[in-house]
Amino acid sequence: MRVTNAPASRKRRKRTIQAAKGFRMRRSKLYRYAADALDHGRQYAFRDRKTKKRNFRALWQVRINAAARAAGLTYSRFMEGLKAAKVTLDRKVLADLAATDGAAFGELVQVAQNALKAKMAKA
């Protein structure tokens, strides 16, 4: 007699159909299409978790650059000055300060400029 282990198979298929809830047409109703759709969706999710980090870092750089240029400094010189001054704020925090607290960002620009001057004087 052939043994199919029907309860486990049914559970697996039911779990797949449940995970495909919200998909359109037969992708949410039929196991075969739901499984394919989930495979593709999970591949996109894995890939885009990495892409999201890349996109946010680029956005933060744009925001910091805009605020730094408004204060008379380029992005690369600003970051160089912060590094020379041993300021360890990350780009996410710097971008938030640039967007919401102009006074605090201005202070950081002054710190960066002073550190750059000291660096040039030493060199």
C-alpha positions as CSV (number, residue, x, y, z in Angstrom):
1,M,0.0,0.0,0.0
2,R,1.3,3.5,-0.9
3,V,1.7,5.9,2.0
4,T,1.3,9.6,1.1
5,N,1.4,11.2,4.6
6,A,-1.6,13.2,3.7
7,P,-1.9,15.3,6.9
8,A,1.6,16.7,6.5
9,S,1.1,17.4,2.8
10,R,-2.2,19.1,3.4
11,K,-0.7,21.2,6.1
12,R,2.2,22.2,3.9
13,R,-0.1,23.2,1.0
14,K,-2.5,25.0,3.3
15,R,0.4,27.0,4.7
16,T,1.5,28.0,1.2
17,I,-2.1,29.1,0.3
18,Q,-2.3,31.1,3.5
19,A,1.0,32.8,2.8
20,A,-0.3,33.8,-0.7
21,K,-3.3,35.5,0.8
22,G,-3.8,38.8,-1.0
23,F,-2.3,37.7,-4.3
24,R,-4.6,38.0,-7.3
25,M,-6.5,35.4,-9.1
26,R,-5.2,31.8,-9.1
27,R,-2.0,32.8,-7.4
28,S,-4.0,32.9,-4.1
29,K,-6.2,29.9,-4.8
30,L,-4.2,27.1,-6.4
31,Y,-1.2,25.6,-4.7
32,R,1.0,25.3,-7.8
33,Y,0.7,29.0,-8.7
34,A,0.8,30.2,-5.2
35,A,4.1,28.3,-4.6
36,D,5.7,29.9,-7.6
37,A,4.4,33.4,-6.7
38,L,5.8,33.0,-3.1
39,D,9.2,31.8,-4.4
40,H,9.4,34.9,-6.6
41,G,8.1,37.2,-3.9
42,R,10.7,35.9,-1.4
43,Q,13.5,36.4,-3.9
44,Y,12.4,40.0,-4.4
45,A,12.1,40.5,-0.7
46,F,15.7,39.2,-0.1
47,R,17.1,41.3,-2.8
48,D,15.3,44.4,-1.8
49,R,16.3,44.3,1.8
50,K,19.8,44.9,0.6
51,T,18.6,47.6,-2.0
52,K,16.7,49.4,0.7
53,K,19.9,50.0,2.7
54,R,21.6,51.3,-0.4
55,N,18.7,53.7,-1.3
56,F,18.5,55.1,2.2
57,R,22.2,55.8,2.4
58,A,22.0,57.6,-1.0
59,L,19.1,59.7,0.3
60,W,20.9,60.6,3.4
61,Q,24.0,61.7,1.4
62,V,21.8,63.9,-0.8
63,R,20.2,65.6,2.3
64,I,23.6,66.1,4.0
65,N,25.1,67.5,0.8
66,A,22.3,70.0,0.3
67,A,22.5,71.3,3.9
68,A,26.3,71.4,3.8
69,R,26.4,73.3,0.5
70,A,23.9,75.8,1.9
71,A,26.5,76.3,4.7
72,G,29.3,76.7,2.2
73,L,30.9,73.3,2.3
74,T,30.7,70.2,0.0
75,Y,29.6,66.8,1.3
76,S,33.0,65.2,1.0
77,R,34.8,68.1,2.8
78,F,32.1,68.1,5.5
79,M,32.5,64.4,6.1
80,E,36.3,64.8,6.1
81,G,36.1,67.5,8.7
82,L,33.8,65.5,10.9
83,K,36.2,62.5,10.7
84,A,39.1,64.8,11.5
85,A,37.1,66.2,14.5
86,K,36.4,62.6,15.6
87,V,32.6,63.2,15.4
88,T,31.0,59.7,15.2
89,L,27.5,60.6,14.1
90,D,26.2,58.4,11.3
91,R,24.7,59.6,8.1
92,K,21.1,58.8,9.2
93,V,21.4,61.1,12.2
94,L,23.2,63.8,10.2
95,A,20.5,63.8,7.6
96,D,17.8,64.1,10.2
97,L,19.6,67.0,11.8
98,A,20.0,68.7,8.4
99,A,16.3,68.3,7.7
100,T,14.9,69.2,11.2
101,D,17.5,71.2,13.2
102,G,19.4,73.7,11.1
103,A,21.1,75.2,14.2
104,A,22.6,71.9,15.4
105,F,23.7,71.1,11.8
106,G,25.3,74.6,11.6
107,E,27.3,73.8,14.7
108,L,28.5,70.6,13.1
109,V,29.6,72.5,10.0
110,Q,31.6,74.9,12.2
111,V,33.2,71.9,14.0
112,A,34.1,70.3,10.6
113,Q,35.5,73.6,9.3
114,N,37.7,74.1,12.3
115,A,39.0,70.5,12.1
116,L,39.8,71.0,8.4
117,K,41.7,74.2,9.2
118,A,43.7,72.4,12.0
119,K,44.4,69.5,9.6
120,M,45.7,71.9,6.9
121,A,47.8,73.8,9.4
122,K,49.4,70.5,10.6
123,A,50.1,69.3,7.1
